[in-house]
Amino acid sequence: MICYSCDQMHPQLTKNRFGFHELANKPSLAEIKKWYEDNYYQDCPQTGYEKQYADHEVAYFLNKIEQKALILESILGKEKGKRLLDVGCGEGWALRVFHERGWKVTGLDFSDFGCKKHNPSQADALRAGDIYQSIDNLAKEGAKFDCIWLDNVLEHVLDPGELLAKCARLASDKAALLIEVPNDCSLVQEQVFGGGMVSRPYWIAPPEHISYFNRDGLLALCREIGWESRCTLGDFPIDWFLFNPNTNYVDKPVGKSCREAAVRLENLFHEVSPEKTNRFFEAMADIGMGRNIIGFFQLTTGAKRGV
């Protein structure tokens, strides 16, 4: 089998000093805004926000957040009244879970459509509008949070380090940070594309995705800002299905069935034990597996706090 590095597979990418990849020629802020205006309105039928979820899908969302909450509470303690800021809160699932666990929650998103549809009880906790302006407004107000939640946000921004520094301005002393990003330019991706098992580097998605993280690169970036790693998880390695031509969801219309299998298996893991599931996915992260990387960090003394 011939294997290629991510640089060889896609010349649009370059590896930065932290060790993860990013677009060599990044779009301008105006180009990004136009792309989202044309393609990603949350109240548009083309997005996922109008669909209804089956019970096992809702259970999956809530289970995964509960697993993350267990780790955050091991870092911060289980006392009620802690403050969560969910940056890019989408449909509001994390707001719901943490509110039910006794946290004070605030969400930021460009639209409140998804939250009002799926978790209307949390709509009052959401600030709709430009997320970056909302972060600046919270900083001006002197708001502080015990946990900042960035779920599939960091890969979309032009300057991830700047966003992490801005988040540090909103962090209480020794606050926690959760980051979830796709696990890209991975060994699995190199194997399946370099070996001709899939027809294209399916993980490359400009201009929506600008940064392509790996575990070590994410940790290095956070460390420079002053967010020290406390734990890293993988998640279900759905891209393992690509080694089987019958479940090649990149080139065949089998993505829905593969996703369904992943959801039901994840729910089964959680039913056995959410704590053991976390240990399992921590081991997965150690060997670079899982479609996503979930990092848990804590603010250190002297962290860089953006302006």
C-alpha positions in Angstrom: 0.0 0.0 0.0 1.3 3.5 -0.9 0.7 6.1 1.8 1.0 9.8 1.4 1.3 12.6 3.9 -1.5 15.2 4.1 0.7 17.7 2.4 1.1 15.4 -0.6 -2.6 14.5 -0.6 -3.8 18.1 -0.7 -1.4 20.9 -1.7 -3.9 23.5 -0.4 -2.8 22.7 3.1 0.3 23.6 5.0 1.6 22.5 8.4 2.0 25.4 10.9 4.4 25.8 13.7 2.0 24.0 16.2 2.0 20.9 14.1 -1.5 20.9 12.6 -2.5 21.8 9.1 -4.3 24.9 7.8 -5.3 26.3 4.5 -2.2 27.7 2.8 -4.2 30.6 1.3 -6.9 31.5 3.8 -10.1 33.2 2.6 -10.7 36.8 3.8 -13.2 37.5 6.5 -15.6 39.0 3.8 -15.3 35.8 1.7 -16.1 33.6 4.8 -19.1 35.8 5.7 -20.4 35.6 2.1 -20.0 31.8 2.1 -22.0 31.4 5.3 -24.7 33.8 4.0 -25.0 31.8 0.8 -24.8 28.3 2.3 -25.3 28.1 6.0 -28.3 30.0 7.3 -29.6 28.0 10.3 -33.2 28.7 9.4 -32.8 27.3 5.9 -34.3 23.9 5.0 -30.9 22.8 3.5 -29.4 22.7 7.0 -30.1 20.0 9.6 -31.9 22.3 12.0 -35.3 21.7 10.5 -35.3 17.9 11.0 -36.8 16.0 13.8 -34.7 13.6 15.7 -35.6 10.1 16.7 -35.4 9.2 20.4 -32.2 7.3 20.1 -30.6 10.3 18.3 -31.6 12.7 21.1 -30.3 10.1 23.6 -27.0 10.1 21.8 -26.6 13.9 22.0 -27.4 13.9 25.7 -25.2 10.9 26.5 -22.1 12.5 24.8 -22.6 15.7 26.7 -23.1 13.9 30.0 -19.8 12.1 29.4 -18.0 15.4 28.9 -19.8 16.9 31.9 -18.4 14.1 34.1 -14.8 15.0 33.1 -15.4 18.8 33.5 -16.9 18.1 37.0 -13.8 16.1 37.9 -11.7 19.1 37.0 -13.9 21.8 38.5 -15.9 20.0 41.2 -19.5 19.1 41.4 -20.8 22.2 43.2 -23.9 23.7 41.6 -24.0 27.2 40.3 -20.9 27.0 38.0 -21.2 29.1 34.9 -20.9 27.7 31.3 -20.5 29.7 28.1 -21.3 27.7 25.0 -19.8 29.4 22.0 -21.7 28.3 18.9 -24.4 26.6 20.9 -26.5 25.5 17.9 -29.5 23.6 18.9 -28.9 24.1 22.6 -28.2 20.5 23.8 -25.3 21.4 26.0 -27.2 24.3 27.5 -30.0 21.9 28.4 -27.7 19.2 30.0 -25.7 21.7 32.1 -28.8 23.6 33.1 -30.3 20.4 34.4 -27.1 19.7 36.3 -27.4 23.0 38.1 -25.1 25.2 36.1 -25.8 28.8 35.0 -25.7 28.7 31.2 -25.1 31.2 28.4 -25.1 30.4 24.7 -23.8 32.3 21.7 -24.8 31.7 18.2 -25.5 33.5 14.9 -29.1 32.3 15.1 -31.5 31.2 17.8 -33.5 29.1 15.3 -32.1 25.7 16.2 -32.3 26.2 19.9 -35.9 27.5 19.8 -36.9 24.4 17.8 -35.2 21.7 19.8 -34.6 23.1 23.2 -36.9 26.1 23.6 -36.5 26.1 27.4 -32.9 27.3 26.8 -33.7 30.1 24.3 -33.6 32.8 26.9 -30.0 31.8 27.7 -28.9 32.4 24.2 -27.5 35.6 22.7 -28.1 35.5 19.0 -26.0 37.6 16.6 -22.3 37.8 15.6 -20.5 35.5 18.0 -17.3 37.5 18.0 -19.1 40.7 18.8 -21.0 38.9 21.5 -17.7 37.7 23.1 -16.4 41.2 23.0 -19.6 42.5 24.6 -19.4 39.9 27.4 -15.8 41.0 28.1 -16.8 44.6 28.3 -19.6 43.6 30.7 -17.0 41.9 32.9 -18.6 38.5 32.6 -16.7 35.5 33.8 -17.3 31.8 33.2 -16.1 28.6 34.9 -16.2 26.6 31.7 -16.0 27.7 28.0 -17.4 25.2 25.5 -16.2 25.2 21.9 -17.8 22.3 20.1 -16.9 22.2 16.3 -16.1 25.9 16.3 -12.3 26.2 16.2 -11.8 24.6 12.8 -14.0 27.3 11.2 -12.2 30.5 12.4 -9.4 32.4 10.7 -7.2 32.7 13.8 -7.9 29.9 16.4 -5.3 31.3 18.8 -7.0 34.7 18.8 -10.3 33.1 19.7 -8.8 31.1 22.5 -7.2 34.2 23.9 -10.5 36.1 23.7 -12.1 33.2 25.6 -9.4 33.5 28.3 -10.6 37.0 28.9 -14.0 35.5 29.9 -12.5 32.8 32.1 -12.6 32.7 35.9 -9.4 31.7 37.6 -8.6 28.1 36.8 -11.6 27.9 34.5 -12.0 24.8 32.2 -12.2 24.8 28.4 -13.7 22.1 26.2 -12.7 22.0 22.6 -14.1 19.5 20.0 -12.6 19.5 16.5 -12.4 17.0 13.7 -9.4 14.7 13.8 -7.9 15.5 10.4 -4.9 14.5 8.3 -5.0 11.4 10.5 -3.3 8.0 10.0 -6.7 6.5 9.0 -7.3 9.2 6.4 -3.8 8.8 4.9 -4.4 5.0 4.7 -7.8 5.1 3.1 -7.0 7.8 0.6 -3.4 7.0 0.0 -4.3 3.4 -0.5 -7.1 4.2 -3.0 -9.9 3.0 -0.8 -11.7 6.4 -1.2 -11.7 8.6 -4.2 -11.0 12.0 -2.6 -9.6 13.6 0.6 -13.1 13.9 2.0 -12.0 15.8 5.1 -10.8 18.8 3.2 -13.6 21.4 3.1 -12.6 25.0 2.3 -13.7 27.6 3.1 -15.9 26.1 5.8 -12.9 24.4 7.5 -9.8 26.5 7.7 -7.7 24.5 10.3 -7.2 20.7 10.3 -6.3 19.6 13.8 -4.5 16.7 15.3 -4.2 16.0 19.0 -0.6 17.2 19.5 -1.2 20.3 17.4 -4.3 21.3 19.3 -2.5 20.8 22.6 0.5 22.9 21.5 -1.8 25.8 20.4 -3.7 25.8 23.6 -0.5 25.6 25.7 0.9 28.7 24.1 -2.2 30.7 25.1 -2.1 29.3 28.7 -4.7 26.5 28.4 -3.0 23.4 29.8 -4.3 19.9 28.8 -6.1 17.9 31.5 -7.6 15.1 29.3 -8.1 14.2 25.6 -10.7 11.9 24.2 -11.4 10.5 20.8 -14.9 9.5 19.7 -16.4 6.8 17.6 -14.0 6.0 14.7 -16.6 6.1 11.9 -13.9 6.4 9.3 -13.0 2.8 10.1 -16.0 1.9 7.9 -14.0 3.2 4.9 -11.7 0.2 5.0 -14.7 -1.9 3.9 -15.8 -1.2 0.3 -19.4 -2.1 1.3 -19.5 0.7 3.9 -17.5 3.3 2.0 -19.7 6.3 2.8 -17.5 8.7 0.8 -18.3 7.1 -2.5 -21.5 5.2 -1.8 -24.9 6.4 -0.4 -24.4 4.5 2.8 -23.5 7.4 5.1 -26.9 7.4 6.9 -26.6 3.7 7.8 -23.0 4.1 9.0 -24.0 7.0 11.1 -26.9 5.0 12.5 -24.6 2.2 13.5 -22.2 4.7 15.2 -25.1 6.3 17.2 -26.5 3.0 18.4 -23.0 1.7 19.4 -22.2 4.9 21.3 -25.5 4.6 23.2 -24.7 1.0 24.0 -21.3 2.1 25.4 -22.9 4.7 27.5 -25.5 2.2 28.8 -22.7 0.0 30.1 -20.9 2.9 31.8 -20.2 6.6 30.8 -17.1 6.5 33.0 -15.7 3.4 31.2 -16.7 4.9 27.9 -14.6 8.0 28.7 -11.6 5.7 29.5 -12.1 3.8 26.3 -12.1 7.0 24.2 -9.1 8.4 26.1 -7.2 5.3 25.0 -8.5 5.9 21.4 -7.1 9.5 21.5 -3.7 8.1 22.7 -3.4 6.2 19.4 -4.8 9.0 17.2 -8.1 7.3 16.5 -11.7 8.7 16.5 -13.3 11.1 14.0 -13.1 13.9 16.4 -10.8 15.1 19.1 -12.2 16.3 22.4 -9.8 18.2 24.6 -10.3 19.4 28.2 -8.0 22.2 29.3 -7.6 24.5 32.3 -6.5 28.1 32.5 -3.0 28.6 34.0 -1.6 31.7 35.7 -0.2 34.2 33.2 -2.4 33.0 30.3 -2.6 35.3 27.3 -6.0 37.1 27.3 -6.8 38.6 24.0 -8.0 42.1 23.5 
